[in-house]
Structures are given as C-alpha cells and as structure tokens.
Amino acid sequence: MNDSPRAVAATALGRVLREGAYSNVLLAPLGDDPDGRLVRRLVYGTLRHLVRIDRLLAQAASRPLDAIQPGLLDLLRIATWELRLGDGAPHAAVNEAVTVAETRFGKPVTGFANAVLRSVQRAEERLPAGEEGASLELAVAPWIYRRLQTAWGDEETRAFLTASLVPAGRTGRVRPGADGGAGEPVAGIPGAIAGGPVGPGVLPMDPASVAVGLAAEVTPGMSVLDMAAAPGGKTMHVVDLLEGRGTVVAADAHARRVRSARSRLEQLDVVVPWIVADGRRPPFPPAVFDRVLLDAPCTGLGTLRRRPEIRHRLDPESPDRSAELQRQLLASALRLVKPGGFVVYSACTVFPEETVDVVDGLAAEPPRGLPGRVAGQGWLLAPHLTGTDGMFISLVRP
Ligand SMILES: C[S@@+](CC[C@H](N)C(=O)[O-])C[C@H]1O[C@@H](n2cnc3c(N)ncnc32)[C@H](O)[C@@H]1O
C-alpha cells in the first residue's frame, strides 16, 4: 500500500458514502497485513457509527458539516471514530489526519482540522435518553430500532444490534473432499468453517448461507431451480449436493450479475446453465422442479457486520418495498414446484415484513436440524443467536 492507511480509508469511505460502493467489495483486495487490517477497522468502524460521529463533529466544528469539503470531512470522521470509539493511539489519529489533509487540500486546512479534532477529543458526549439514545448507541436509525423492538422486545433487539456491531470473521464452505485449512467447523452447520487461514477448496461465505443450502435437502438426481442465484454461492452448494446427478438451473434478473457469476463458477470448473430471467415471469412450465431456491433480494439487515453501510441506505419503506417483490417471487416459485417438492425461501434480513410475514398463512415450516430459533413459520439464524449473519429460512409447499 503506497498511501497511508488513513488516506486509503478516507478514499474508500467517500466511495461508499457518495458513490454507492459496497465496503466489503471495495476492501476485499486489501491484504491481511497490519495496514490492510487498519484500513478495514477504520472504514467499518466509521461506517457503523457515522451518525454518532457526525453528531460529535457538528458540536466540534465551527461550520456546518455540509460546508466542509467531503474528502476533508471523511478524514475528520475517521479520526473522530479513532478518538472516541476506536482503540488506536489518539496522537496518531490526529497527526495522520492532519498530514493527509495537508497533502490533499493544502496547508490552509490544517489549522481547522487540528482545532476540530482537539475539540472532538475534549468534548463530552451526552447521548439522549430513551429510543434516540439507544439508536445512537446501537448505530441504527430510530425507526429500525423501533421496528425490531416491536417484533422482538428490548432485550433481543439490543442483543442483535450489539452483535451486529462486531465485525464478522473469515468464514466459508468447504467443498466435498477439499482441504478446509485451519478453519474450525461451525457447530450444527456441516461444511461451514470459521477462522483460517482457509484451504484452497473453501468458498468464502457466511455459515448462515451454508445453512440455506442444507435446508434445501437436495439429494442426487433432483431438479433444482436457483431463482435469484447470482453471485452463485448457493448454486455451487446445490451442485455439490447433487454429486453429478440431477440438474440445477441458475437464474437471476440482472444480466451483469449473471455474467460475472457464470465466469466465477467456470473458473472453479462448475458449469451450469445460467439464464437472465425475472423470477416473476420465469420461462418454465409449472411444476417441473423438485426444489426452487428463492434466496430473495432483501434489505440485507442481517449482514450489517459485513456491510455496515446498509444501515444508511434504508428508509422506513424499504422493508415493505422489498416484501412486495418477495411475495411475487414466492408466488411464482411455488408454481414451479412439483407435487411433493418445496420452495426454500431465504432472506438475509431480520425485518418481520421480509421474513415471517412473507410466509405467514402459507404451507410453510421451519427447516430442521439447524442452530438458531423458530421465527413464525420459519427459522432464524442471527449474530446474537448463532454468531452468523442474520438469515430467515422457511420451507414452503405449493
Ligand atoms: C440475495 S442475492 C442472491 C445471492 C445468491 N443466491 C448467492 O447465494 O450467491 C439476491 C439476488 O436476487 C436478484 N434479483 C433481484 N430481483 C430479482 C427478480 N425479480 N428475479 C430474479 N432475481 C432477482 C439480484 O440480482 C440478486 O443477485
């Protein structure tokens, strides 16, 4: 890395906040050396606590935050996270931020940057009482806190949000016959490992995603449709479960995602038919598949540990918007299943609208044998329950 970690982190933060980049994708190429780890900590920490950080900065700065150049503001945000919420040395945070600010924006900004950060360092932070304070502490908008609290009560909401603030470790699925390296098996989810370094036959994915493949109870000879398949993690799992007998068709509505998933799988010598198709209008006759996997597009609230920016991209209507598409996809998926077969409905979120409510009243039941807990007519894995991403899984019959 040529630039200093704080310079790299500020650039990445700007791309996530203003250009819609995904932090996990953007930071994936960084190494596991100390500089790479520092950049990740700075970007993820700042993204998690952005609202609280901006509140501290607004108190400390002599001008409104929207009057500060965005790139300079990002440097100040990162340093504020380090000073108030991180675990680094305060003088390094201030000195580095000011040095990078000088290189990028010239000498005149150094006095301002220094003054703001010294004031951040000294400031007393008083979190408001009640829901507003809780949502700042737990780093989600008040409506998210409220929505979960209504469904789960205070204790579980806090447990979920607190666990969602802890970065996810390295995890994956060991392909049959492959070497898992130093990864430890994840209890109750065969094939999933955590920790590392992992071996070459390990596909990076969260254990909760491995659980979805297991819930499908795919056996050799079956015909399977993966209706929302890109980037292909669960398709690969189905391929392994079929052991060379049976068929899997991988479909996704987005051509670009299909192209990159197909080439990724081909690099691993996994060749399956990929089609670009909107799951609401699938190009198949009814009742032809033993299983349809509907790993639904969703708000992604269950993946906050890996994509902390998600919290800033949602609005109170997001879960309902998502649910409308999910219901249509599920209705369509159910038409494609043979008698005796089922749809595996999964979503990496925990909002009731996108999970229990979608399958409510249908012939749906939780999968058996997985860690987690029952949630309505489905099953929930989540950081506070299983140390995994949040994932809802339900087996739905036509
Ligand atoms: C959660 S991701 C799937 C992840 C994938 N199953 C895996 O394990 O790698 C949801 C996918 O749904 C796709 N999608 C969104 N709307 C869709 C639609 N109407 N029909 C089919 N796929 C859709 C998105 O392009 C996205 O790839």
The ligand as a Gaussian input file, in Angstrom:
#p B3LYP/6-31G(d) Opt

LIG

0 1
 C      -29.508000     -12.362000      -2.014000
 S      -28.986000     -12.217000      -3.652000
 C      -28.735000     -13.877000      -4.131000
 C      -27.448000     -14.477000      -3.618000
 C      -27.181000     -15.856000      -4.194000
 N      -28.309000     -16.736000      -4.013000
 C      -25.950000     -16.498000      -3.593000
 O      -26.081000     -17.303000      -2.671000
 O      -24.844000     -16.213000      -4.045000
 C      -30.472000     -11.805000      -4.475000
 C      -30.392000     -11.820000      -5.972000
 O      -31.711000     -11.554000      -6.489000
 C      -31.562000     -10.972000      -7.749000
 N      -32.882000     -10.416000      -8.130000
 C      -33.418000      -9.220000      -7.811000
 N      -34.645000      -9.109000      -8.341000
 C      -34.902000     -10.278000      -8.987000
 C      -36.002000     -10.770000      -9.736000
 N      -37.119000     -10.040000      -9.914000
 N      -35.905000     -12.005000     -10.276000
 C      -34.793000     -12.754000     -10.111000
 N      -33.705000     -12.321000      -9.415000
 C      -33.775000     -11.107000      -8.864000
 C      -30.443000      -9.987000      -7.552000
 O      -29.841000      -9.665000      -8.780000
 C      -29.513000     -10.752000      -6.608000
 O      -28.496000     -11.370000      -7.345000

